[in-house]
């Protein structure tokens, strides 16, 4: 015979423990959840939704996000730049001016090159940080994806027009980050256009290279750059 309660006698007597008979005939102890200051002292339970919880009584939860929308998404490209016999040949720089109040997050720097004659020389193109800010060259026009906002980053190229006269960029690379070989023709017949050469690792699209105010990057052609080569550098960055 199942019992509805168990008598507890600590000494001379005491309260009962309520029991509930489950489907298999076993008894389980009954525990009431509720507010002892209310008349029923029992929290309502719904057959579908279960125990009622007043979410509004919980303390406010702060929600933060690690994703920040950039002020602008900027991009630029150089003019078609003739190679020089001198090495290194600074092709492009991007700088974050002192006092800009912004952080530049570089997400893409690529190079395309062509040869107008066969060459026995091997040319590589490098990207890296500079010591101090660049000077000289041609300040390039930059545009943005957004319809409003201003661009603080300053991009420089090594010529002011396609195949134009050289405008020398003065910049010293202090840390070479990435190096790519430029393609080289193996025959005078035909022409092949290669995919973009990443002057900085492609992973910066997911984890950008950061330029704080007063910092810059430079793209250089090194190892016997020749005058029959032509270069174009493209760059894209966020500003925060």
BELKAQUI-V926353 format. One record per residue. N is the residue number from 1. RES is the residue in one small letter. PSI is psi as a letter, one per 40 degrees, with the letter a starting at -180 (none if undefined). NEAR is the number of other C-alpha atoms within 12 Angstrom. Layout:
BEGIN
n=N res=RES psi=PSI near=NEAR
n=N res=RES psi=PSI near=NEAR
END
This chain:
BEGIN
n=1 res=x psi=h near=8
n=2 res=x psi=i near=14
n=3 res=x psi=i near=17
n=4 res=x psi=e near=19
n=5 res=x psi=i near=18
n=6 res=x psi=h near=19
n=7 res=x psi=h near=16
n=8 res=x psi=h near=13
n=9 res=x psi=g near=11
n=10 res=x psi=g near=9
n=11 res=x psi=b near=8
n=12 res=x psi=e near=8
n=13 res=x psi=i near=10
n=14 res=x psi=a near=11
n=15 res=x psi=i near=13
n=16 res=x psi=i near=16
n=17 res=x psi=h near=19
n=18 res=x psi=i near=18
n=19 res=x psi=i near=20
n=20 res=x psi=h near=20
n=21 res=x psi=h near=17
n=22 res=x psi=a near=13
n=23 res=x psi=d near=8
n=24 res=x psi=e near=9
n=25 res=x psi=e near=13
n=26 res=x psi=i near=14
n=27 res=x psi=i near=19
n=28 res=x psi=i near=19
n=29 res=x psi=h near=17
n=30 res=x psi=h near=17
n=31 res=x psi=h near=13
n=32 res=x psi=h near=18
n=33 res=x psi=h near=16
n=34 res=x psi=a near=17
n=35 res=x psi=h near=13
n=36 res=x psi=e near=11
n=37 res=x psi=e near=9
n=38 res=x psi=i near=11
n=39 res=x psi=d near=9
n=40 res=x psi=d near=12
n=41 res=x psi=f near=13
n=42 res=x psi=h near=17
n=43 res=x psi=h near=20
n=44 res=x psi=i near=19
n=45 res=x psi=h near=14
n=46 res=x psi=i near=10
n=47 res=x psi=d near=8
n=48 res=x psi=d near=8
n=49 res=x psi=e near=9
n=50 res=x psi=a near=10
n=51 res=x psi=h near=16
n=52 res=x psi=h near=16
n=53 res=x psi=h near=16
n=54 res=x psi=g near=10
n=55 res=x psi=d near=10
n=56 res=x psi=e near=9
n=57 res=x psi=e near=8
n=58 res=x psi=i near=8
n=59 res=x psi=i near=8
n=60 res=x psi=i near=8
n=61 res=x psi=h near=9
n=62 res=x psi=h near=6
n=63 res=x psi=h near=6
n=64 res=x psi=i near=7
n=65 res=x psi=i near=7
n=66 res=x psi=e near=6
n=67 res=x psi=h near=7
n=68 res=x psi=h near=12
n=69 res=x psi=h near=13
n=70 res=x psi=i near=23
n=71 res=x psi=d near=24
n=72 res=x psi=i near=28
n=73 res=x psi=h near=30
n=74 res=x psi=i near=35
n=75 res=x psi=i near=33
n=76 res=x psi=i near=32
n=77 res=x psi=i near=37
n=78 res=x psi=i near=40
n=79 res=x psi=i near=34
n=80 res=x psi=h near=28
n=81 res=x psi=h near=41
n=82 res=x psi=i near=36
n=83 res=x psi=i near=38
n=84 res=x psi=i near=30
n=85 res=x psi=e near=19
n=86 res=x psi=i near=18
n=87 res=x psi=h near=20
n=88 res=x psi=i near=29
n=89 res=x psi=h near=42
n=90 res=x psi=h near=46
n=91 res=x psi=d near=53
n=92 res=x psi=i near=55
n=93 res=x psi=i near=49
n=94 res=x psi=h near=55
n=95 res=x psi=i near=44
n=96 res=x psi=h near=36
n=97 res=x psi=i near=25
n=98 res=x psi=h near=19
n=99 res=x psi=e near=14
n=100 res=x psi=d near=21
n=101 res=x psi=e near=18
n=102 res=x psi=i near=26
n=103 res=x psi=h near=30
n=104 res=x psi=h near=37
n=105 res=x psi=h near=39
n=106 res=x psi=h near=44
n=107 res=x psi=e near=29
n=108 res=x psi=h near=35
n=109 res=x psi=h near=45
n=110 res=x psi=i near=40
n=111 res=x psi=h near=39
n=112 res=x psi=i near=34
n=113 res=x psi=i near=40
n=114 res=x psi=i near=30
n=115 res=x psi=h near=33
n=116 res=x psi=e near=22
n=117 res=x psi=i near=20
n=118 res=x psi=i near=21
n=119 res=x psi=i near=22
n=120 res=x psi=e near=17
n=121 res=x psi=i near=23
n=122 res=x psi=h near=22
n=123 res=x psi=h near=36
n=124 res=x psi=i near=32
n=125 res=x psi=h near=41
n=126 res=x psi=i near=39
n=127 res=x psi=i near=43
n=128 res=x psi=i near=35
n=129 res=x psi=i near=35
n=130 res=x psi=i near=31
n=131 res=x psi=h near=20
n=132 res=x psi=a near=25
n=133 res=x psi=i near=31
n=134 res=x psi=i near=35
n=135 res=x psi=i near=28
n=136 res=x psi=a near=24
n=137 res=x psi=a near=31
n=138 res=x psi=h near=31
n=139 res=x psi=h near=28
n=140 res=x psi=i near=30
n=141 res=x psi=h near=24
n=142 res=x psi=i near=26
n=143 res=x psi=i near=25
n=144 res=x psi=i near=24
n=145 res=x psi=d near=20
n=146 res=x psi=i near=17
n=147 res=x psi=e near=12
n=148 res=x psi=i near=13
n=149 res=x psi=i near=16
n=150 res=x psi=i near=22
n=151 res=x psi=h near=34
n=152 res=x psi=d near=35
n=153 res=x psi=i near=45
n=154 res=x psi=h near=42
n=155 res=x psi=i near=43
n=156 res=x psi=i near=40
n=157 res=x psi=i near=47
n=158 res=x psi=e near=44
n=159 res=x psi=i near=34
n=160 res=x psi=e near=27
n=161 res=x psi=i near=22
n=162 res=x psi=h near=18
n=163 res=x psi=f near=22
n=164 res=x psi=a near=19
n=165 res=x psi=i near=19
n=166 res=x psi=h near=25
n=167 res=x psi=h near=27
n=168 res=x psi=h near=30
n=169 res=x psi=h near=31
n=170 res=x psi=h near=28
n=171 res=x psi=h near=34
n=172 res=x psi=h near=26
n=173 res=x psi=h near=31
n=174 res=x psi=e near=19
n=175 res=x psi=h near=17
n=176 res=x psi=h near=24
n=177 res=x psi=d near=25
n=178 res=x psi=i near=28
n=179 res=x psi=h near=26
n=180 res=x psi=i near=29
n=181 res=x psi=h near=26
n=182 res=x psi=i near=38
n=183 res=x psi=i near=29
n=184 res=x psi=h near=28
n=185 res=x psi=h near=25
n=186 res=x psi=e near=16
n=187 res=x psi=i near=14
n=188 res=x psi=e near=13
n=189 res=x psi=h near=10
n=190 res=x psi=i near=12
n=191 res=x psi=i near=17
n=192 res=x psi=h near=17
n=193 res=x psi=h near=16
n=194 res=x psi=i near=18
n=195 res=x psi=i near=13
n=196 res=x psi=h near=25
n=197 res=x psi=h near=31
n=198 res=x psi=h near=32
n=199 res=x psi=d near=40
n=200 res=x psi=i near=36
n=201 res=x psi=i near=26
n=202 res=x psi=d near=20
n=203 res=x psi=e near=16
n=204 res=x psi=e near=24
n=205 res=x psi=d near=21
n=206 res=x psi=d near=13
n=207 res=x psi=g near=16
n=208 res=x psi=i near=22
n=209 res=x psi=h near=31
n=210 res=x psi=h near=28
n=211 res=x psi=h near=36
n=212 res=x psi=i near=28
n=213 res=x psi=h near=25
n=214 res=x psi=e near=27
n=215 res=x psi=i near=34
n=216 res=x psi=i near=39
n=217 res=x psi=i near=46
n=218 res=x psi=i near=48
n=219 res=x psi=h near=51
n=220 res=x psi=i near=49
n=221 res=x psi=h near=45
n=222 res=x psi=i near=29
n=223 res=x psi=g near=24
n=224 res=x psi=f near=24
n=225 res=x psi=i near=34
n=226 res=x psi=i near=33
n=227 res=x psi=e near=26
n=228 res=x psi=e near=25
n=229 res=x psi=i near=33
n=230 res=x psi=i near=34
n=231 res=x psi=i near=43
n=232 res=x psi=h near=37
n=233 res=x psi=h near=42
n=234 res=x psi=i near=37
n=235 res=x psi=i near=45
n=236 res=x psi=i near=33
n=237 res=x psi=i near=40
n=238 res=x psi=i near=36
n=239 res=x psi=h near=37
n=240 res=x psi=none near=28
END
